Amino acid sequence: MLWQNRLILRRHLPQHHRTVRDGMRVSSRSNPTNTHLHKLIKTKAAVIILFMLLIPGLHADSQKEYIYQEEKAIAVESDIAPVACTFSISTTSASPAAGGGSGSVNVTSPNDCLWTVINNASSWVTITGGGSGAGDETVSYTVSANNSLSARSGTLSIAGKTFTINQAGVVCTYGISPTSTNPAVAAGGGSGSISVTSSNGICTWTTTNNASSWVTITGGGSGTGNGTVNYTVSANNSLSARSGTLSIAGKTFTINQAGVVCSYGISPISTNPAVAATGGSGSVNVTSSNGICTWTASNNASSWVTITGGSSGTGNGTVSYTVSANTAPSRSGTLTIAGNTFTINQADGCAYFITPTSVTIPASGVNNLVFVGSSDGCTWTTTNHASSWVTITGGGSGDGNGLVSYSVSKNSGQQRTGTMTVAGKTLTISQQSGMTCQQMCGFHREFCENDMPDCSGYCAETALAYCGPYNFLCAASYLDACIPNCESQHLLQCAAEYNYCISNCN
């Protein structure tokens, strides 16, 4: 009988069930019951009894029965219901980075069913452990780096289950330096370059010009990995600054360009020599750094200067002006021309007069006045040249119209004359003689003008004034020159006339 000489083992029974026969031992991985079975199978009868006792409790969940004799499987019987193999995996997918990596998948099989791993992902996935197994095991794998910009996907078939590996492509990041023009490009234009850095040598990029026609990309319109973008900026013929951008590898590069910088010069920068007091006209040349530069001229000199042409202009130009007559002291004013200062100097226009310009003062002396006429602001001074007998008592200096007061002391001698300078004008002061007729003619000398024609001058005039219509000259200043001649030539006649002078000059 088959049951008397063989042991039937259901391999995929639960762990606490095993079937033994003909003295063969079948071990269980987790249930100590098999150890007791090992002792029981020493007796064939015991084996038969145990086997018969276990058969009713066996589960018909195996696909095959293995028959062992002498510790060897000698037959497989399929007359017992098959055991179902079920499998599960801990995860169904993984998403490693482009740089690659490793991972693992846990396989679970409750009935210790055999399973294998099939790699459908070609060379970029490698099974490093658990290529096949039975029951619960772990499958290990590695994913190589993805040196492509495109993502990729592959699968492993693990115990009949699909495990999907989705690997990202290379992620490209970029940087540019600089990010803008600093300082701004000059109005005259220029050129420059931008360095592009990439996270990977396979990363591609492009350059887009958003600055329209005034910026030209001369190199680096596109590239792979690191690179350089070159550009030129045309001249800005506007007074306004402008700005534009380039889009480089997704980064924004800003180009700032200054507007035309206007600078101006004027010639001359002042009136040299000064404009005459009577007034006049002139002009100033304006030079500009650019023909589009505009400028204006403004008058800071009030009413006495008039801008007659060129009050505004573009580029180079000329400003014309007139200066009115000046009746006051020297003056100065300015024009602001294209931001530069032009200075107008005009000569002194002060006019002075005095009244009177001469005066005769009696011998007794007097206090007197001189009127000075001038414009406001015109200053003047008074200087006395008459020494001690004239004293300035007021009006030593003044502004505009004024009075100079002075005093003349008593004259006890001959007639005298002196001057004062008032406001640049000369005042002549004459003072009559304070001498008597006897002092003028003397008591011991005499001469006659008719007899001595060589004796003439002031003394003769004074003598005539004091002695009446007679031609007697009785001046002490003439005696030294005239009396010797008179005495030697006409001594008697001079004596008679002298006596007459004495009698008529009291």
C-alpha positions as CSV (number, residue, x, y, z in Angstrom):
1,M,0.0,0.0,0.0
2,L,1.3,3.4,-1.0
3,W,0.7,5.0,2.4
4,Q,2.8,2.2,4.0
5,N,6.0,2.9,2.2
6,R,6.1,6.6,1.5
7,L,5.9,10.1,3.1
8,I,3.7,12.7,1.4
9,L,4.6,16.3,2.2
10,R,2.6,19.3,1.3
11,R,5.3,21.9,0.7
12,H,3.1,24.9,0.8
13,L,1.0,24.1,3.8
14,P,0.9,26.6,6.6
15,Q,4.1,26.6,8.6
16,H,2.6,24.5,11.4
17,H,1.6,21.6,9.0
18,R,4.1,19.1,7.6
19,T,3.5,15.5,6.3
20,V,6.2,12.8,6.9
21,R,6.4,9.1,5.9
22,D,8.8,6.1,5.8
23,G,10.9,7.5,8.7
24,M,11.8,10.7,6.7
25,R,12.1,14.0,8.6
26,V,10.5,17.2,7.3
27,S,11.4,20.4,9.1
28,S,9.4,23.5,9.6
29,R,11.0,27.0,9.7
30,S,8.9,28.4,12.4
31,N,7.0,25.7,14.2
32,P,8.7,23.5,16.9
33,T,6.1,20.7,16.1
34,N,8.5,19.4,13.5
35,T,11.0,18.6,16.2
36,H,8.5,16.3,17.9
37,L,7.7,14.7,14.5
38,H,11.3,13.8,14.1
39,K,11.1,11.7,17.2
40,L,7.8,10.1,16.3
41,I,8.8,8.9,12.9
42,K,11.3,6.4,14.4
43,T,8.5,3.9,14.5
44,K,6.7,3.1,11.3
45,A,3.5,2.4,13.1
46,A,3.8,5.7,14.8
47,V,4.4,7.4,11.5
48,I,1.3,5.7,10.0
49,I,-0.8,6.6,12.9
50,L,0.4,10.2,13.0
51,F,0.0,10.6,9.2
52,M,-3.5,9.2,9.3
53,L,-4.3,11.6,12.1
54,L,-3.0,14.6,10.2
55,I,-4.5,14.0,6.8
56,P,-8.0,15.1,7.8
57,G,-6.6,18.4,8.9
58,L,-4.6,19.2,5.8
59,H,-5.8,22.1,3.7
60,A,-6.3,21.5,0.0
61,D,-4.4,24.7,-0.9
62,S,-1.3,23.1,-2.5
63,Q,-0.7,22.7,-6.2
64,K,1.7,19.7,-5.7
65,E,2.6,17.0,-3.2
66,Y,6.2,15.8,-2.9
67,I,6.8,12.1,-1.9
68,Y,10.1,11.5,-0.1
69,Q,11.9,8.3,0.6
70,E,15.3,7.9,2.1
71,E,15.4,11.8,2.4
72,K,14.9,12.2,-1.4
73,A,11.8,13.4,-3.3
74,I,10.8,10.3,-5.4
75,A,7.5,11.4,-6.8
76,V,5.0,14.2,-7.1
77,E,1.4,13.5,-6.8
78,S,-1.3,15.9,-8.0
79,D,-4.2,14.1,-6.7
80,I,-4.4,16.6,-3.8
81,A,-5.9,20.0,-4.4
82,P,-3.2,22.7,-5.5
83,V,-1.9,25.4,-3.1
84,A,-2.5,29.0,-4.4
85,C,0.7,31.2,-4.7
86,T,0.1,34.9,-4.1
87,F,2.6,37.7,-4.2
88,S,2.7,41.4,-3.2
89,I,5.4,44.1,-3.4
90,S,5.9,47.0,-1.0
91,T,5.9,49.7,-3.6
92,T,5.0,49.8,-7.3
93,S,7.2,52.7,-8.4
94,A,10.3,54.9,-7.7
95,S,11.4,58.3,-9.0
96,P,15.2,58.6,-8.6
97,A,16.9,61.9,-9.5
98,A,18.9,62.4,-12.7
99,G,22.0,61.7,-10.8
100,G,20.9,58.1,-10.1
101,G,20.7,56.2,-6.9
102,S,19.6,52.9,-5.3
103,G,16.5,51.4,-3.8
104,S,14.8,48.3,-2.8
105,V,11.4,46.5,-3.0
106,N,10.1,44.0,-0.4
107,V,8.4,40.9,-1.8
108,T,5.8,39.1,0.3
109,S,4.6,35.5,-0.5
110,P,2.6,33.9,2.4
111,N,3.0,30.3,1.0
112,D,6.8,30.5,0.3
113,C,6.2,30.5,-3.4
114,L,9.1,30.8,-5.8
115,W,9.5,34.0,-7.7
116,T,12.0,35.8,-9.9
117,V,12.8,39.4,-11.1
118,I,12.9,40.4,-14.8
119,N,14.7,43.7,-15.7
120,N,12.9,45.5,-18.4
121,A,14.9,48.8,-17.9
122,S,17.9,47.7,-19.9
123,S,21.3,48.8,-18.9
124,W,20.5,51.8,-16.7
125,V,19.0,49.7,-13.9
126,T,21.0,47.0,-12.2
127,I,19.6,44.3,-9.9
128,T,22.1,44.2,-7.0
129,G,20.3,41.7,-4.8
130,G,17.2,39.4,-4.7
131,G,17.0,38.5,-8.4
132,S,14.9,35.5,-7.3
133,G,13.6,34.0,-4.2
134,A,10.9,32.1,-2.3
135,G,8.5,33.6,0.2
136,D,9.4,37.0,1.7
137,E,12.5,38.5,0.3
138,T,14.0,41.9,-0.7
139,V,15.0,43.0,-4.2
140,S,17.8,45.6,-4.4
141,Y,18.6,47.7,-7.4
142,T,20.7,50.7,-8.5
143,V,19.9,53.4,-11.1
144,S,22.7,55.0,-13.1
145,A,22.9,58.8,-13.8
146,N,20.7,60.1,-16.5
147,N,22.9,62.4,-18.6
148,S,20.0,63.5,-20.8
149,L,17.7,66.4,-20.6
150,S,14.8,64.0,-21.1
151,A,13.2,61.9,-18.3
152,R,13.1,58.1,-18.8
153,S,11.1,55.3,-17.5
154,G,11.6,51.5,-17.1
155,T,10.1,48.6,-15.3
156,L,11.0,45.5,-13.3
157,S,8.8,42.5,-13.2
158,I,9.0,41.3,-9.6
159,A,7.1,38.1,-8.7
160,G,4.9,38.9,-11.6
161,K,4.2,42.4,-10.3
162,T,5.3,45.5,-12.2
163,F,7.6,47.9,-10.5
164,T,8.1,51.2,-12.5
165,I,11.2,53.4,-12.3
166,N,10.7,57.0,-13.4
167,Q,14.0,58.9,-13.6
168,A,14.1,62.7,-14.1
169,G,16.3,64.1,-16.9
170,V,19.1,66.6,-16.1
171,V,17.7,69.7,-14.4
172,C,19.3,72.8,-15.8
173,T,19.9,75.9,-13.8
174,Y,21.6,79.1,-15.1
175,G,23.3,82.2,-13.8
176,I,24.5,85.4,-15.6
177,S,27.0,88.0,-14.5
178,P,26.6,90.9,-14.4
179,T,22.9,91.3,-14.3
180,S,22.9,94.9,-15.6
181,T,25.1,97.6,-17.0
182,N,26.7,99.4,-14.1
183,P,27.5,102.2,-14.6
184,A,25.1,102.9,-17.5
185,V,26.4,102.8,-21.0
186,A,27.4,106.3,-22.2
187,A,25.2,108.2,-24.6
188,G,27.8,107.6,-27.3
189,G,27.2,103.9,-27.1
190,G,29.6,101.0,-26.4
191,S,29.8,97.2,-26.1
192,G,29.9,94.6,-23.4
193,S,29.6,91.0,-22.5
194,I,27.7,88.7,-20.1
195,S,29.0,85.4,-18.6
196,V,26.6,82.5,-18.6
197,T,27.0,79.7,-16.2
198,S,25.1,76.4,-16.4
199,S,24.6,73.6,-13.9
200,N,25.5,71.0,-16.5
201,G,27.5,70.9,-19.7
202,I,24.6,69.6,-21.7
203,C,22.2,72.4,-20.7
204,T,21.3,74.6,-23.7
205,W,20.2,78.2,-23.6
206,T,19.3,81.1,-25.9
207,T,19.4,84.9,-25.8
208,T,16.5,87.0,-26.7
209,N,16.8,90.8,-27.5
210,N,14.0,92.8,-25.9
211,A,15.8,96.2,-26.5
212,S,14.7,96.6,-30.1
213,S,17.1,98.1,-32.6
214,W,19.5,100.0,-30.4
215,V,21.1,96.9,-28.9
216,T,22.7,94.2,-31.2
217,I,23.7,90.7,-30.0
218,T,27.1,90.2,-31.6
219,G,27.9,86.8,-30.1
220,G,26.3,84.1,-27.8
221,G,22.8,84.1,-29.3
222,S,22.6,80.5,-28.0
223,G,24.9,78.1,-26.2
224,T,25.4,74.8,-24.3
225,G,26.9,74.7,-20.8
226,N,28.9,77.8,-19.8
227,G,29.3,80.6,-22.4
228,T,29.4,84.3,-23.1
229,V,27.0,86.8,-24.7
230,N,28.4,89.8,-26.5
231,Y,26.5,92.9,-27.4
232,T,26.8,96.5,-28.7
233,V,24.8,99.5,-27.9
234,S,24.3,102.3,-30.5
235,A,24.5,106.0,-29.7
236,N,21.6,107.6,-27.9
237,N,20.8,110.8,-29.7
238,S,18.2,111.9,-27.2
239,L,18.4,114.0,-24.0
240,S,16.5,111.2,-22.2
241,A,18.1,108.1,-20.8
242,R,16.7,104.7,-21.9
243,S,16.6,101.1,-20.7
244,G,16.2,97.7,-22.4
245,T,16.6,94.0,-21.5
246,L,18.1,90.8,-22.9
247,S,16.7,87.5,-21.8
248,I,19.7,85.1,-21.4
249,A,19.0,81.5,-20.3
250,G,15.8,82.7,-18.7
251,K,17.6,85.4,-16.8
252,T,17.1,89.1,-17.3
253,F,20.0,91.4,-18.2
254,T,19.2,95.1,-18.1
255,I,21.0,97.6,-20.3
256,N,20.8,101.2,-19.0
257,Q,22.0,104.0,-21.4
258,A,22.4,107.6,-20.4
259,G,20.9,110.4,-22.5
260,V,23.0,113.0,-24.2
261,V,25.0,114.9,-21.6
262,C,25.0,118.6,-22.6
263,S,27.9,120.9,-21.7
264,Y,28.2,124.5,-22.6
265,G,30.8,127.2,-22.9
266,I,30.6,131.0,-23.5
267,S,33.1,133.5,-24.8
268,P,33.9,136.0,-23.5
269,I,32.9,135.5,-19.9
270,S,32.8,139.3,-19.1
271,T,33.0,142.7,-20.6
272,N,36.7,143.7,-20.7
273,P,37.2,146.6,-20.8
274,A,34.1,147.7,-19.0
275,V,31.3,149.2,-21.0
276,A,31.6,153.0,-21.1
277,A,29.3,155.1,-18.9
278,T,27.5,156.2,-22.1
279,G,26.4,152.7,-22.7
280,G,26.8,150.3,-25.6
281,S,26.1,146.8,-26.9
282,G,27.8,143.5,-27.2
283,S,27.4,139.7,-27.8
284,V,28.4,136.4,-26.3
285,N,29.2,133.2,-28.2
286,V,27.6,130.0,-26.9
287,T,29.2,126.6,-27.7
288,S,27.4,123.3,-27.0
289,S,28.7,119.7,-26.8
290,N,25.9,118.4,-29.0
291,G,23.7,119.9,-31.6
292,I,20.5,118.8,-29.8
293,C,21.4,120.5,-26.5
294,T,19.1,123.4,-25.7
295,W,19.8,126.4,-23.6
296,T,18.4,129.8,-22.5
297,A,19.7,133.2,-21.5
298,S,18.3,135.1,-18.5
299,N,19.0,138.7,-17.4
300,N,20.0,139.3,-13.8
301,A,21.1,142.9,-14.4
302,S,17.6,144.4,-14.1
303,S,16.6,147.3,-16.3
304,W,19.9,148.7,-17.5
305,V,20.8,145.6,-19.6
306,T,18.5,144.3,-22.3
307,I,18.9,140.9,-24.1
308,T,18.2,141.8,-27.8
309,G,18.9,138.4,-29.3
310,G,19.5,134.7,-28.5
311,S,17.4,134.4,-25.4
312,S,17.3,130.7,-26.2
313,G,18.9,128.3,-28.6
314,T,19.9,124.8,-29.6
315,G,23.5,123.8,-30.2
316,N,25.9,126.7,-30.8
317,G,24.5,130.2,-30.8
318,T,24.9,133.9,-30.0
319,V,23.4,136.1,-27.3
320,S,23.2,139.9,-28.0
321,Y,22.7,142.6,-25.4
322,T,22.6,146.4,-24.9
323,V,23.7,148.4,-21.9
324,S,22.0,151.8,-21.1
325,A,24.0,154.9,-20.1
326,N,25.2,155.1,-16.6
327,T,24.8,158.3,-14.6
328,A,25.7,156.7,-11.3
329,P,28.9,155.0,-10.0
330,S,30.4,152.0,-11.8
331,R,28.1,149.0,-11.7
332,S,28.1,145.3,-12.5
333,G,25.4,142.8,-13.5
334,T,25.2,139.3,-14.9
335,L,23.5,137.3,-17.5
336,T,23.0,133.5,-17.1
337,I,23.7,132.0,-20.5
338,A,23.4,128.2,-20.9
339,G,24.1,127.8,-17.2
340,N,27.3,130.0,-17.4
341,T,27.7,133.5,-15.9
342,F,28.5,136.4,-18.1
343,T,29.5,139.5,-16.2
344,I,28.8,143.0,-17.5
345,N,30.9,145.8,-15.9
346,Q,30.1,149.5,-16.7
347,A,32.3,152.4,-16.0
348,D,31.5,155.2,-13.5
349,G,28.9,157.6,-14.9
350,C,28.9,160.1,-12.0
351,A,28.8,163.8,-13.1
352,Y,29.6,166.6,-10.6
353,F,29.3,170.3,-10.6
354,I,29.8,173.0,-7.9
355,T,28.5,176.5,-7.6
356,P,30.1,178.9,-7.3
357,T,33.4,178.0,-8.8
358,S,35.1,181.1,-7.6
359,V,34.5,183.7,-4.9
360,T,36.0,186.9,-3.6
361,I,36.1,187.3,0.1
362,P,36.6,190.6,1.9
363,A,39.7,191.1,4.0
364,S,37.6,190.8,7.2
365,G,36.9,187.1,6.4
366,V,33.6,185.2,6.1
367,N,31.8,181.8,6.5
368,N,30.7,180.6,3.1
369,L,29.1,177.6,1.3
370,V,29.6,175.7,-1.9
371,F,26.8,173.5,-3.4
372,V,27.8,170.2,-4.9
373,G,25.4,168.6,-7.5
374,S,25.6,164.8,-8.4
375,S,23.5,161.7,-8.8
376,D,22.6,159.5,-5.9
377,G,25.3,157.1,-5.1
378,C,28.0,159.3,-6.5
379,T,30.5,160.0,-3.8
380,W,32.8,162.9,-3.5
381,T,35.4,164.6,-1.2
382,T,36.7,168.1,-0.5
383,T,40.4,168.9,-0.3
384,N,41.7,172.3,1.0
385,H,44.7,173.7,-0.8
386,A,44.5,177.2,0.8
387,S,46.6,176.2,3.8
388,S,45.7,177.7,7.1
389,W,43.6,180.8,6.2
390,V,40.7,178.6,4.8
391,T,39.1,176.0,7.1
392,I,36.5,173.4,5.9
393,T,33.8,173.3,8.5
394,G,31.4,170.8,6.9
395,G,31.0,168.7,3.8
396,G,34.4,167.1,3.7
397,S,32.8,164.2,1.8
398,G,29.3,163.4,0.5
399,D,27.0,161.3,-1.7
400,G,24.9,162.8,-4.4
401,N,23.9,166.5,-3.8
402,G,25.5,168.3,-0.9
403,L,27.0,171.4,0.7
404,V,30.5,172.2,1.7
405,S,30.9,174.9,4.3
406,Y,34.1,176.7,5.0
407,S,35.5,179.8,6.7
408,V,38.1,182.3,5.6
409,S,40.1,184.1,8.3
410,K,40.8,187.9,8.4
411,N,43.5,189.1,6.0
412,S,45.9,191.7,7.4
413,G,48.2,191.5,4.4
414,Q,48.1,191.8,0.7
415,Q,45.4,190.3,-1.4
416,R,45.6,186.4,-1.5
417,T,44.2,183.5,-3.5
418,G,43.7,179.9,-2.7
419,T,41.8,176.8,-4.0
420,M,39.7,173.9,-2.8
421,T,38.9,170.7,-4.8
422,V,35.3,169.8,-4.3
423,A,33.9,166.7,-6.0
424,G,36.8,166.9,-8.5
425,K,36.0,170.5,-9.3
426,T,38.1,173.6,-8.4
427,L,36.8,176.4,-6.2
428,T,39.0,179.5,-6.3
429,I,38.9,181.8,-3.2
430,S,40.3,185.3,-3.5
431,Q,40.6,187.5,-0.4
432,Q,41.0,191.3,-0.6
433,S,44.1,192.9,1.0
434,G,43.7,194.1,4.5
435,M,46.6,196.7,4.2
436,T,46.1,200.5,4.6
437,C,47.1,203.0,1.8
438,Q,50.1,204.0,3.9
439,Q,51.1,200.3,4.2
440,M,50.6,199.9,0.5
441,C,52.6,203.0,-0.6
442,G,55.1,203.3,2.2
443,F,56.5,206.5,3.9
444,H,60.0,206.7,2.6
445,R,59.8,205.4,-1.1
446,E,57.7,206.2,-4.1
447,F,57.8,205.8,-7.8
448,C,55.6,206.7,-10.7
449,E,54.4,204.0,-13.3
450,N,54.6,206.5,-16.2
451,D,58.2,207.4,-15.3
452,M,59.2,203.8,-14.8
453,P,57.3,201.7,-17.3
454,D,59.3,198.6,-16.4
455,C,57.5,198.5,-13.0
456,S,54.2,196.8,-13.6
457,G,52.0,194.1,-12.2
458,Y,49.9,193.4,-9.1
459,C,51.3,196.2,-7.0
460,A,50.5,198.8,-9.7
461,E,46.9,197.6,-9.9
462,T,46.5,197.6,-6.2
463,A,48.0,201.1,-5.9
464,L,45.7,202.5,-8.6
465,A,42.7,200.9,-6.8
466,Y,43.7,202.7,-3.6
467,C,45.1,205.9,-4.9
468,G,42.4,206.8,-7.4
469,P,42.8,208.0,-11.0
470,Y,46.4,209.1,-10.5
471,N,49.2,207.0,-12.0
472,F,50.9,206.6,-8.6
473,L,52.3,203.2,-7.8
474,C,52.7,202.7,-4.1
475,A,53.3,199.0,-3.6
476,A,55.9,197.9,-1.1
477,S,56.7,194.9,-3.3
478,Y,57.9,197.2,-6.1
479,L,60.1,199.4,-4.0
480,D,63.1,197.1,-4.3
481,A,63.0,197.2,-8.0
482,C,61.6,200.6,-8.9
483,I,62.7,203.1,-6.2
484,P,66.4,202.9,-7.1
485,N,65.6,203.9,-10.7
486,C,63.1,206.5,-9.5
487,E,65.5,208.0,-7.1
488,S,68.3,208.2,-9.5
489,Q,66.4,209.5,-12.4
490,H,63.4,211.5,-11.2
491,L,63.9,211.8,-7.5
492,L,62.2,215.2,-7.2
493,Q,59.2,214.2,-9.2
494,C,58.7,210.9,-7.4
495,A,58.8,212.7,-4.1
496,A,56.2,215.2,-5.2
497,E,53.9,212.5,-6.4
498,Y,54.5,210.4,-3.3
499,N,53.5,213.3,-1.2
500,Y,50.3,213.7,-3.3
501,C,49.6,210.0,-2.9
502,I,49.9,210.3,0.8
503,S,47.5,213.2,0.9
504,N,44.9,211.5,-1.2
505,C,45.1,207.9,-0.1
506,N,43.8,208.3,3.5
